[in-house]
């Protein structure tokens, strides 16, 4: 009886140490898993950024702009990155958001919502526009030559990044770099998922062989 009680007592004394070791082992295993998860999320963000900010605009013939004022707040506050796709003037309808030159042939542009249509003295169809955050319509109607396109999609806050990099044409090198980033990210994601699938299989096979 004495030996059994001594053995039981010894086992009970070792329990805290065993539990601590198990917790330490779990923490060591969790560390790499957290790093892999963070890396995966970061890669996904970078891939999305490359697609949304560079590749899609380039291959759809779209132009990119950054919102600088509060005229389209709160949905499109300053810093919003706008991708504007060419659209036929005759297909534009009320409610569409369009980017247009303030003066025909001049570089300054505005992005506002179509709230109506008008006709010039010569019978030319025009757009009546207004910012979502404005109380009155824009003072001048918009003619067809002024329209640069219709809003395709918007990315919040990404315009600040675009402004920091410069709004000039990014060129072929940017598209190649974005494609390389997407390919690299896809490869790492695939390898991560494949390694996760293989680990349970190896553990199971090890148990069977034992």
C-alpha positions in Angstrom: 0.0 0.0 0.0 2.8 2.4 0.9 4.5 2.0 -2.5 1.2 2.5 -4.4 0.4 5.6 -2.4 4.0 6.9 -3.0 3.6 6.2 -6.7 0.2 8.0 -6.8 1.6 10.9 -4.9 4.6 11.1 -7.2 2.3 11.1 -10.3 0.2 13.9 -8.8 3.3 15.9 -8.1 4.4 15.5 -11.7 1.0 16.6 -13.2 1.7 20.4 -13.0 5.1 19.9 -14.7 3.4 17.7 -17.4 0.7 20.3 -17.9 3.2 23.1 -18.2 5.2 21.1 -20.7 2.1 20.4 -22.7 1.1 24.0 -22.7 4.6 25.0 -23.8 4.6 22.5 -26.6 1.2 23.8 -27.7 2.5 27.4 -27.7 5.5 26.3 -29.8 3.2 24.7 -32.3 0.8 27.6 -32.3 3.6 30.1 -33.1 4.4 29.0 -36.6 0.7 28.5 -37.3 0.0 32.1 -36.4 2.9 33.3 -38.7 1.6 31.2 -41.6 -1.9 32.6 -41.1 -0.6 36.2 -41.0 1.5 35.5 -44.1 -1.5 34.0 -45.9 -3.7 37.0 -45.0 -1.0 39.5 -46.1 -0.6 37.7 -49.4 -4.3 37.7 -50.1 -4.4 41.5 -49.4 -1.5 42.1 -51.7 -3.0 40.0 -54.5 -6.3 41.8 -54.1 -4.5 45.2 -54.2 -2.6 44.2 -57.4 -5.8 43.1 -59.1 -8.0 46.0 -58.0 -5.5 48.9 -58.4 -3.4 47.8 -61.4 -4.4 44.8 -63.4 -8.2 45.2 -63.7 -8.0 48.9 -64.6 -5.3 48.3 -67.2 -6.9 45.4 -69.0 -10.4 46.9 -69.0 -9.2 50.2 -70.5 -10.3 52.0 -67.4 -8.9 55.2 -65.9 -8.1 55.7 -62.2 -8.8 58.7 -60.0 -8.7 59.7 -56.4 -11.5 61.5 -54.6 -10.1 64.8 -53.2 -13.2 66.5 -51.8 -16.2 65.7 -49.7 -18.7 66.2 -52.5 -19.5 62.5 -52.7 -19.3 61.7 -49.0 -20.1 59.7 -47.0 -20.0 56.8 -49.5 -17.0 58.1 -51.4 -14.9 60.2 -49.0 -11.6 61.8 -49.8 -8.9 59.1 -50.5 -11.3 56.8 -52.3 -9.7 55.1 -55.3 -12.1 55.2 -58.3 -11.9 53.0 -61.4 -13.8 54.6 -64.2 -14.7 52.6 -67.2 -15.5 54.0 -70.7 -19.2 54.0 -71.4 -21.4 55.0 -74.3 -23.0 58.4 -73.7 -26.3 57.2 -74.9 -26.3 54.3 -72.3 -25.9 56.6 -69.3 -28.9 56.8 -67.0 -30.0 58.7 -64.0 -28.2 57.5 -60.9 -25.0 56.6 -62.7 -21.8 58.1 -61.3 -19.6 59.6 -64.0 -16.3 61.4 -64.2 -16.2 64.4 -66.5 -14.0 67.3 -67.5 -15.0 70.6 -65.9 -14.1 72.2 -69.2 -14.0 70.3 -72.4 -10.4 69.4 -73.3 -9.0 70.5 -69.9 -7.4 68.0 -67.5 -9.4 68.9 -64.4 -12.2 66.4 -63.7 -15.1 65.9 -61.3 -16.9 62.7 -60.3 -20.6 63.2 -59.6 -23.9 61.4 -59.9 -26.3 62.0 -62.8 -29.6 63.4 -61.5 -31.2 64.3 -64.8 -30.9 65.2 -68.4 -31.2 68.3 -70.4 -30.9 69.6 -74.0 -28.7 72.4 -75.3 -29.9 75.2 -77.6 -28.5 73.1 -80.5 -30.5 70.1 -79.5 -27.5 68.3 -77.9 -28.3 66.0 -75.0 -26.6 67.0 -71.7 -26.2 65.6 -68.2 -27.3 67.3 -65.0 -25.0 66.2 -62.2 -24.7 66.7 -58.5 -22.4 65.5 -55.7 -24.2 63.2 -53.2 -23.1 65.6 -50.4 -24.2 68.7 -52.2 -27.5 70.5 -51.9 -27.6 71.9 -55.4 -26.9 70.7 -58.9 -23.6 71.4 -60.6 -23.8 74.9 -62.3 -23.0 73.7 -65.8 -24.5 70.8 -67.8 -22.1 68.1 -69.0 -21.7 67.5 -72.7 -20.7 64.2 -74.3 -17.1 65.2 -75.1 -16.5 66.0 -71.4 -17.4 62.5 -70.1 -14.5 60.3 -69.3 -16.5 57.3 -68.2 -18.8 55.7 -65.6 -17.7 54.5 -62.2 -16.7 50.8 -62.4 -15.8 50.2 -58.7 -14.2 52.1 -55.8 -11.7 51.0 -53.2 -11.8 53.0 -49.9 -8.6 54.7 -48.8 -6.5 53.2 -51.6 -6.4 56.6 -53.3 -3.9 57.8 -50.7 -1.5 55.1 -51.8 -2.0 56.0 -55.4 -1.3 59.6 -54.7 1.9 58.7 -52.8 3.1 56.6 -55.8 2.0 59.2 -58.3 -0.9 59.1 -60.7 1.1 58.8 -63.8 0.7 55.8 -66.0 2.3 52.9 -64.2 3.2 51.2 -67.5 4.0 47.7 -68.4 6.5 47.2 -65.6 3.7 47.7 -63.0 1.5 45.1 -64.7 4.3 42.6 -64.9 5.1 43.2 -61.2 1.5 42.8 -60.2 1.2 39.6 -62.2 4.4 38.3 -60.6 3.1 39.1 -57.1 -0.2 37.3 -57.9 1.6 34.3 -59.1 4.0 34.2 -56.1 1.1 34.7 -53.7 -1.0 32.0 -55.4 2.0 29.5 -55.2 2.5 30.2 -51.5 -1.2 29.8 -50.8 -1.3 26.5 -52.7 1.8 25.2 -50.8 0.3 26.2 -47.5 -3.0 24.5 -48.1 -1.3 21.4 -49.4 1.0 21.1 -46.4 -2.1 21.4 -44.1 -3.8 18.6 -45.9 -0.7 16.3 -45.8 -0.1 16.7 -42.0 -3.2 14.7 -40.8 -2.4 12.0 -43.3 1.2 11.5 -42.0 0.0 11.4 -38.4 -2.7 8.8 -39.2 -0.2 6.7 -41.2 2.2 6.9 -38.3 -0.4 5.6 -35.8 -1.3 2.7 -38.1 2.3 1.6 -38.6 2.8 1.7 -34.8 
